[in-house]
Amino acid sequence: MANIHKSIVELVGNTPLVELTNYQADHGLKAHIIGKLEYLNPTGSVKDRLAVALIEEALANGTIQEGSTLIDVTSGNTGISLAALGHAQRLKFIPYLEPGTTEERTKIYKGYGLEVRSFHDIAEVADFEEKGLVLDDLIAGIQRIADENGYYYTGQTVRESNQQYHYKTTGPEIWRDTDGKVDYFVAMGGTAGTLVGTGRYLREQNPDVKIIGVQGAPQSRPESPDFTGNIVDGTLPLGRVDRQFVPTLIISNEDNGFSFDEIIDVKAEDAFLTAQATAESDGLFLGTSAAAALTAAIEIAKRPEAEGKNIVVIYPDNGYKYLSTDLYKRD
Ligand SMILES: Cc1ncc(COP(=O)(O)O)c(C=O)c1O
């Protein structure tokens, strides 16, 4: 039968682009804001691409085989993708949950039959709540656990195959579906694989494409004295912080065609308002990071120089996993 897939692995990628037509008209915006609906991947997030990339690489070089156990650090989406796409390829997965992982995601892990662990179980970063998260310490800690137990650390934050997969798929899909008419590329970053790989590809096609990174404002970061209690789940600061807090893939690709034209700070509460407004105007139901990236895209769209331009923004997931947060709470 010609149109039956053998595995969910085959369904990853080729997500559609949708313009924010009603919101643009309602607010008199003269630019085109075009969202890439990564939540239409099989487990509902952009991280399915990462899971395919990391598993494909490790299977190909013989580091893992059927029955192997993978571990990684995740805020939820990566874990769900590694669980689902791992199980589809007869692999096991143990997640170490980042702070702020929502109740819904923890329940989803249990649904996949996983044993859930936390950062507090990694001695090297057990005091992260007071000190901020030092990525090198985190990586050293999880690698030690993998070595001691015969697990494979998938290493979403450090493996170049993460950003290379976006270079190979996400970037070309955007280029193809816009007929090469991309003026701005806007995304948040966790590992920054999406930003780096897609950004590199787009800039290679057209050096004038502006790459805009979006990060939670200090008020939305738990380690900041200004923290208000709401985070932008799954994301990390990209700039204007000490280099040890910047995602590894950004630093490793500084001489590989990647740089930001601008980094925009967005408060979680402003992202919540964007999510609520665009659920009403255009029927979207975005996750927090998608809504935060869109908030930045709207800010760009209001600038005079953006008139008539195409702003492509990544929607990493939708709102269903955040219903226990204030994302869609309307007073
Ligand atoms: C909800 C959400 N948004 C954005 C991102 C960032 O994606 P990337 O790791 O490719 O930078 C993640 C990654 O963890 C995520 O879970």
The ligand as a Tripos MOL2 file, in Angstrom:
@<TRIPOS>MOLECULE
LIG
   16    16     1     0     0
SMALL
NO_CHARGES

@<TRIPOS>ATOM
      1 C1          9.5290   24.7180   23.8920 C.3       1 LIG1
      2 C2         10.8790   24.9000   23.2970 C.ar      1 LIG1
      3 N1         11.1300   25.9890   22.5920 N.ar      1 LIG1
      4 C3         12.3280   26.2190   22.0440 C.ar      1 LIG1
      5 C4         13.3640   25.3420   22.1750 C.ar      1 LIG1
      6 C5         14.6770   25.6590   21.5410 C.3       1 LIG1
      7 O1         15.0630   24.7970   20.5040 O.3       1 LIG1
      8 P1         16.6220   24.5470   20.2470 P.3       1 LIG1
      9 O2         17.0800   23.5620   21.2770 O.co2     1 LIG1
     10 O3         16.7100   24.0020   18.8570 O.co2     1 LIG1
     11 O4         17.3250   25.8360   20.4200 O.co2     1 LIG1
     12 C6         13.1410   24.2120   22.9150 C.ar      1 LIG1
     13 C7         14.2470   23.3080   23.1670 C.2       1 LIG1
     14 O5         14.4200   22.7080   24.1920 O.2       1 LIG1
     15 C8         11.8850   23.9630   23.4830 C.ar      1 LIG1
     16 O6         11.6390   22.8510   24.2010 O.3       1 LIG1
@<TRIPOS>BOND
     1     1     2 1
     2     2     3 ar
     3     2    15 ar
     4     3     4 ar
     5     4     5 ar
     6     5     6 1
     7     5    12 ar
     8     6     7 1
     9     7     8 1
    10     8     9 2
    11     8    10 1
    12     8    11 1
    13    12    13 1
    14    12    15 ar
    15    13    14 2
    16    15    16 1
@<TRIPOS>SUBSTRUCTURE
     1 LIG1         1 GROUP 0 **** ****
